[in-house]
Each structure stands twice: as C-alpha cells, then as structure tokens.
Amino acid sequence: MGEVEFAMQPETSASPRPARHAVADPGELGALRDELARDGRRMVFTNGCFDLLHVGHVRYLEQARALGDALVVAINGDASVRSLKGPSRPVQPEQERAEILAALGCVDHVVVFGSERVTELIRRIRPQVYAKGGDYTPETLHPEERSALDECGCQINILPLVEGRSTSSTLARLESGDPSAVRSGRRPRLGILGSGRGSNFAALVGAIAGGALEAEIALVLSDREGAGILDHARRLGLPARHVPAGDHPLRFDAAGNKEYADRLRAAGVDLVVLAGFMRVLKGPMLEAFPGRIINIHPSLLPAYKGLEAWRQALEDGASETGCSVHLVNAEVDGGEVLAQARVPVLPDDTAETLHARIQEQEHRLLPETLSQYLRRLPDLPPIGR
Ligand code: GAR
C-alpha cells in the first residue's frame, strides 16, 4: 500500500466558521435567546420563503443582522410556500433553501416552519427584535403574528426592499426568454381606492417594489378619513387623500362620484384598483375608466356578492370559498371575473380566521392578476422590451 498524502490547507488569519447544521431546533433557539439576553444581547428574527436568493435578500438580511447580535431566519416549509405563492413554487426545496441561507455570513441560524403563519415559532423563541420587509407596516402584519410579537415585547423593524428584486421578478425574466431584459417604457399609473386597513394595497406596493408588478401608484383615495390605507400610503410618500363621497356608507352621491373620476383623471391614472373600497361605483367613474377598473372581492363570484362575503359563506355552511379579481361594471360584483383562488372553510373557522386566510390569497392573486391584465390592455404604453 502506497503512502497516503495529505493536502495541507494554507493557514489563514481568518478563523474558520464553526460547522453548523442548516436547520436549527426551535427549542435550542429559545435557549439561545435566553443566553443572549443574560449578556444584554439581542436575537433578531425574520421570516419568509427565500426561494431564489437575490441581492435584495442579502442586503435585507445584512441590515436585519445589524439590528442585534444573532440573526434567526425562519423559512416557510414547502407546503406553506405552495399555498402562499401558488402550485409552481417553491423552486427550491426547504432543505436547500435552508442550506443556502445558513451559508451566508450574516445568518446565524435557519429554522423551517410548516404552517403558513410564524406565530407559534415567535411564541417559542421570543426574539427581542423582529425584522420585516418594507412591503409591510407594523399595522399590516398578520394580526396573529403581531399579537405574538407584542406578547413577547418584541421590537418591530421594517426594512426597505431593493426595488426590482424579488423571486417572482427573477422568474418572470426567466420566463420572458430573455433573462437580461431591461424593461422600458412608461409604467402604467394606478389609482388605488380603499376604505380599510389597506393590506391589499400593501401587497401591491410589495409587488411593485419587488419588480413583479410593472406599474406605479399615482394616487390613493379613501372615503374614510382614518383609513389605514391612507396612513400607509402617506408613510411611503405617495399622494393620498381622503375624499368624502356622501353620507351613505356604501353609496356614492353624484358629486362624490364625479370628484373621484376628476381626481383620478387629473393624476393621469391608467387603471383604477378597488382594494377594499366599499362604495358602489356609478356613471362618471365607469364612463371615465371603461374596462379599467379592477376589484378584489372575498368570495368565489358569482357566489356571495356584497358585504362581508366570508361571513356569508360561513353562515351558509359552505365547505369552500375564496376570492375573485374582476372587472367592475354597473352591476355590484358582477363584472368579468379575471382570476380566482379557492380557500377551504375549516370546521373551527370563525369569520376572522376565514377572512385572514382569504386575504392571504388576495395578496397573491391581486398583484398577479393585475400584472397579467396590464399586459393585455391594448393602448397602454408597452411594458417590456
Ligand atoms: C378585502 O378582504 C377585500 O376583498 C374586501 O375588503 C377587504 C379589504 O382589506 N373587499 C370587499 O369586500 C369588496 N366588496 P384591506 O383593506 O386589508 O385590503
């Protein structure tokens, strides 16, 4: 037998990183958090799918790490990515996504969670700092996750996203057949109308920031003075206005209808999106934007038109409901349906839990459908190459 030769690694001044398992145990992370706390140090926690890693992810994670002394990244398991992002995702299985993230210098631990929400993990680990991307605000975080964070006194930090970088935009470029394509032309201008919290508006903002939706937000209008959608838009520096629309909570008066149309036209809006807008549009709005008004509705239309459609489905004993993106015409919730997503009604669902699951689908379906619809419109400026 010949002599065995050993190739010696040259000595370097940098100390090697200790070998780590890609996937950490939540119990150990809880213990690590306590150990850090004893030394006055802080654990930072963030979560996401991290499907195809890009520079936006890396910059985000580096900033998150800088908020404390150890960074834990919780990634959605494969089944939960599929349910959030659609059947063609994830592109890479959870074990590989974990391994890639664990190799980054700014990431200390990766943990996989199987459910759609990260609530249980937050309760077990009790991090001192929570980081989330700029497509959210503390108000638009999922209510369950928000209360778990509040319970453990966690500080919430919203970090800016890198414009044009997201897994969805990378996939869209690959599908276009020219991955290096630089998009040109005027981006369609959106006018967003909302009466509520604005989580669908936040999803549109996130899709634009991530490059999955080629558009810009020209104006945000609300019929409710204190609506969350207005606060969120103002924080982002977008033009946002409360415009009264009459005394009836669900109907426009004639003057309000015209004023909305005039303001949207003056802002050069190409397409109007109703993102939780509760009034029925009439003549002047429909005439000003024919085929250019899109609504998100929380049911599988034509079922359960009108108010609180999720509650209607629940009270009706339906086994399944969902959400629809449709064009708006003179009939309430009656225009052409462009896309739908199904959501099962679970035996222990309350109106709140069912609506929350429908909204998760809304946040994916609305930007996706809008992006496809914009490509279909004939006389908008060309999108793409
Ligand atoms: C959404 O669930 C949307 O589908 C619904 O209002 C909610 C607004 O939430 N819209 C309707 O019921 C319209 N008929 P958001 O303010 O968090 O986006």
Boltz pocket constraint, residues with backbone or C-beta under 6 A from the ligand:
constraints:
  - pocket:
      binder: B
      contacts: [[A, 194], [A, 195], [A, 196], [A, 197], [A, 198], [A, 199], [A, 200], [A, 201], [A, 229], [A, 275], [A, 276], [A, 277], [A, 278], [A, 296], [A, 297], [A, 298], [A, 306], [A, 307], [A, 308], [A, 309], [A, 355], [A, 359], [A, 362]]
      max_distance: 6.0
